[in-house]
Amino acid sequence: MNDHTGPSASPATAHERRDESRQDRQPAAAKLHLNRDHALRLLREMLRIRRFEERCAELYTEEKIRGFLHLYIGEEAIAVGVMQCLTAEDAVVTTYREHGHALARGLPMTSLMAEMYGKQEGCSRGRGGSMHLFDLARRFYGGSAIVAGLLPLAVGLALADKLQGRNRVTACFFGEGAAAEGEFHESLNLAALWQLPVLFVCENNLYAMGTALERSQSETHIHRKAQSYQIAAETLDGMDVLAVEIAARQAVAAIRAGEGPRFLECQTYRFRAHSMFDAQLYRDKAEVEAWKKKGPLLRFGHWLEEAGLLDVAGRAQMEAEIEAELAAAVAFAEAGTWESVADLLKDVYTGEP
Ligand SMILES: Cc1ncc(C[n+]2csc(CCOP(=O)(O)OP(=O)(O)O)c2C)c(N)n1
């Protein structure tokens, strides 16, 4: 199978009015050469993220996980689609909504869950928690709480690679809210000016906390802001994992060929609240339900069934395997240890000798 003919309709919201490049998807789809193993991997990776976060939400209400918790549920296709196109040498930087990116990048679920618990066996030794997942060996530079704060970091990583002659890509994931920040514009300008190998991935889920995009930014076509800096940019259906992978594969190839940065605006939607403290009074329940019907898992799962690539038993087996992985991760976190009080100031910068 080398063609993607899956459903491509998007919910009837503001995104539908902003679809300049979607017509280009079909010819590009033929270049993906999708085989069964790869297709099933895409579904499995999205399911791992979904089930991990559903369990995190439960653990949060049980107060096993504390602090902030921003769920990526609904947006899984973006992290999974893009991550297929990166090598171990490439770098990844993300926002605080980064559990999905970390899992898709290959961080073990055990170390992620331990981090969620605040245990020192976690990927950030229990000091980061949900918002600051980090893994140097996998070049996963994590989890940044400051909106747009990660863009200069990505530009810096890419500049270092360029100066040292390494053919690497830095993938930088952020929400559309970042496009209202100065750092976004400074970063895009320098990345374009210096032709740096950055893949900017805007996860446009239409809301920055409780503020709708149309109420906060005069230009709602985020990719046009990138174009104004002479960066090749496009908008695409971020609920379609194949569309994301196709676009990312083309963008990464161009970056590796020395063509400078690329920008993808992925149209998506978060199904859950901004964080665990959010009554969601800023959007209609009907809007949320409409988007859920276009969810990446539902849609790709149906497509796999229709294509004869996954039957009921196969899906059940996949679910069971993920459940077992999740159970092991929770057990690992439960058995984890707290950092001793005596060590709490270790590695904390105080400015004093
Ligand atoms: C510089 C800065 N301003 C404000 C905040 C508070 N804040 C946290 S998340 C958020 C919304 C960001 O929305 P968006 O970038 O679209 O990402 P999403 O949460 O939708 O994934 C805001 C304003 C912050 N963390 N950093």
The ligand as a Tripos MOL2 file, in Angstrom:
@<TRIPOS>MOLECULE
LIG
   26    27     1     0     0
SMALL
NO_CHARGES

@<TRIPOS>ATOM
      1 C1          5.2640   34.0130   28.7390 C.3       1 LIG1
      2 C2          4.0670   33.3490   29.3390 C.ar      1 LIG1
      3 N1          2.9110   34.0120   29.4330 N.ar      1 LIG1
      4 C3          1.8240   33.4390   29.9770 C.ar      1 LIG1
      5 C4          1.8860   32.1510   30.4330 C.ar      1 LIG1
      6 C5          0.6480   31.4890   31.0110 C.3       1 LIG1
      7 N2          0.1780   30.4610   30.0680 N.ar      1 LIG1
      8 C6          0.4160   29.1750   30.2960 C.ar      1 LIG1
      9 S1         -0.1720   28.2120   29.0890 S.2       1 LIG1
     10 C7         -0.7750   29.5230   28.2380 C.ar      1 LIG1
     11 C8         -1.5090   29.3190   26.9440 C.3       1 LIG1
     12 C9         -0.6280   28.9330   25.8120 C.3       1 LIG1
     13 O1         -1.4160   28.5300   24.7130 O.3       1 LIG1
     14 P1         -0.7780   27.8980   23.4490 P.3       1 LIG1
     15 O2          0.5740   28.4590   23.2160 O.co2     1 LIG1
     16 O3         -1.7440   28.0190   22.3250 O.co2     1 LIG1
     17 O4         -0.5580   26.3610   23.8180 O.3       1 LIG1
     18 P2         -1.6160   25.2650   24.3260 P.3       1 LIG1
     19 O5         -1.6670   25.3770   25.8200 O.co2     1 LIG1
     20 O6         -2.9110   25.5640   23.6570 O.co2     1 LIG1
     21 O7         -1.0210   23.9670   23.9110 O.co2     1 LIG1
     22 C10        -0.5190   30.6930   28.9060 C.ar      1 LIG1
     23 C11        -0.9290   32.0300   28.4470 C.3       1 LIG1
     24 C12         3.1100   31.4830   30.3410 C.ar      1 LIG1
     25 N3          3.2640   30.2170   30.7780 N.pl3     1 LIG1
     26 N4          4.1800   32.0780   29.7620 N.ar      1 LIG1
@<TRIPOS>BOND
     1     1     2 1
     2     2     3 ar
     3     2    26 ar
     4     3     4 ar
     5     4     5 ar
     6     5     6 1
     7     5    24 ar
     8     6     7 1
     9     7     8 ar
    10     7    22 ar
    11     8     9 ar
    12     9    10 ar
    13    10    11 1
    14    10    22 ar
    15    11    12 1
    16    12    13 1
    17    13    14 1
    18    14    15 2
    19    14    16 1
    20    14    17 1
    21    17    18 1
    22    18    19 2
    23    18    20 1
    24    18    21 1
    25    22    23 1
    26    24    25 1
    27    24    26 ar
@<TRIPOS>SUBSTRUCTURE
     1 LIG1         1 GROUP 0 **** ****
